[in-house]
């Protein structure tokens, strides 16, 4: 699941024309942690981080978080 989340975030970031640095700053997330999220190394993304990323990208939560179940 985390690999898909990372891919979705990266895809949306590139689609919006943002660098990792820009998105991390807008989402108020440490750059190193953000880069590890994109690579699915971090597997404990908090709901606050997920919503900050979603808001910074201007996308719906469904676009970055795969359905659970």
PyMOL commands that set and color helices and strands:
alter all, ss='L'
color gray80, all
select helices_A, chain A and resi 2-15+20-26+31-38+47-57+61-64
alter helices_A, ss='H'
color red, helices_A
deselect
rebuild
show_as cartoon
